[in-house]
Amino acid sequence: MQTLRLSADATGLARAADLLAQGQCVAIPTETVYGLAADARNAEAVARIYQAKGRPSFNPLIVHVADIAAAEALADLDPQARLLAERFWPGALTLVLPLRADSRIASLVTAGLPTIGLRVPAHPAAQALLRASGAPLAAPSANASGRISPTSADHVLDPQGGLDGRIAAVLDAGPCPVGVESTIIGWPDGRATLLRPGGIAAEEIEAALGQPLAAHHGDPSAPSAPGQLTSHYAPNAPLRLNASPRPGETHLGFGQPGPFSLSDSGDLTQAAARLFDLLRRADEFGRPISVAPIPDHGLGAAINDRLRRAAAPRD
């Protein structure tokens, strides 16, 4: 299969919507990372996502919808969920909610769970495609499972670990402005719980709720939401964290100038946007990678979460 690179204009959006209607997979831009989209109601199309990524079928997918009304057609929103949806959607927040019996969502999407992860993306190309297709789109990150997430169309088509030749098309709208995946909130025990840190800081969500978020202590081998596997987002090279550089390493700095600095000024927003791109560039040298300490607050919590999983022992 030849993977098409489509421009995010009217012609490209129409072609992408047509491919999705045919049950094909299309990599799409969001404000967080590029996602590998398929119609979440089409079981064969969803199976193609898992096949293209080599993703384990017990790992559920996030479904992207155009607005709160589209989310309500698929899941039940209690008052807390509605408050967060109205405050942070469109945006980098996923809510894990009780799945409606009449949702028509393919069971592969939820990995058999009674809940579904829903997000309303803010990226204009993603919004335009959702409205053109008229479908809820299951869309995990558009990369080989467990590897570095893509923040550009070039990353999606990277001959080393990308999806070129495995998917129908990629809709190219340039780099993703946020650069790390969405924050995931669920209510597994009736209390708002941080299932994955991401593009919206936990502190902002706690301020909106007026209460602290519970910590998640689930089993990584049985994830309740994406991004919970112990080893994830991994480069090929070994990775050292909270480190000073050693000879023979490629060092990702923070708070000081350098060719591989996540942010010269110590800006966490800039560091999040650059994280996956710099990990990919560092990995091209084929030598160990070290990363400077990153403050563990705000977006730093999401950055550190991705780095810990990238550095974890691999099966």
Phi, psi and omega in degrees: 000132174269126180275122180279143170255113183256139173285148181275051176247184184301318180294314180295320179295320179296319178294318179298317179297322179294317179296319177297320178295333177277000180088016179269168177258135180229127174283131186231149177281141165230177179289342182269286175219173173287135179250152177261104192263144169209159179298117185291351178267350185257106186298322180292321179295317178296321177299328178293329175299308181300320181294314183296321183275339191068037186271136176295138187287351176274001183260109186291165183248152171273138177253130180261133179228166189280331185196180182296322180300319178293325177295320181294338176286344184248334188212163177265128179252118175278178184302319179295317180298318179295320178302313181292321178298315181291331181278321192243354176260140354292146179165186190273052179230129173249134177249127176265114193230160176297128182284133175288142181296332182261022187288332184067016178284135179298139185296335177300329182298316185266001184054034177080003181281157178277007182239164178222139174271123183237144176215145172252105183287152180266344185296130184299325179291320177296317178298317181296321181289320177301318182285326178290323183278329183069016185240147166290134187247114169290131187204085168287175180299143188271066181212165172300140186304132177087350183264180187296132181291149183269134176243013174207163177295326177299321177298319180300321184265007181305125180297340177260088176090005177271192186247014180302129181087352180254346184228164186288319188196163168232133178267111189267111176237025178083191184287153179278131186287330182275308170092348170232157185295172184291153167290138180243126177241134175224177180231058186297329179239026180085359180240138180303125188231136176280107180272333175201125172291152182195216192290347172244126185296141178303326180299324178293321180291318178298321178296319179294321181281336185074024179201157179288152174278143173286151176274147181269133179230039183281177180274118181299338180278352177225070188294143175264353180202160178297159173079014182257355178296145184299314178257122186197160175059031195267135166284173175287325183283152173294153189230129174250136183250160178051047194238153165267153184291147174241155175303139178087002178253157165262123188252126173266111183270173177207125177087011176207151183295150176171159183295337179239038178277127175297325174198120178300324187265359183079030180271118185291328177297315177295320181297318178297317180295332185262350191304301187291324178296316180291324175300318178296315181295320178295323183294335181296339181282346177069026178229165183304152181243135172240153183229133178295159175301140178242130177305138187261050175222162182056223178294342176300328177297319178292318178300313181294324175301313180295320181293319178299318180290325178293330182269354186293154175303143185249144179293000000 
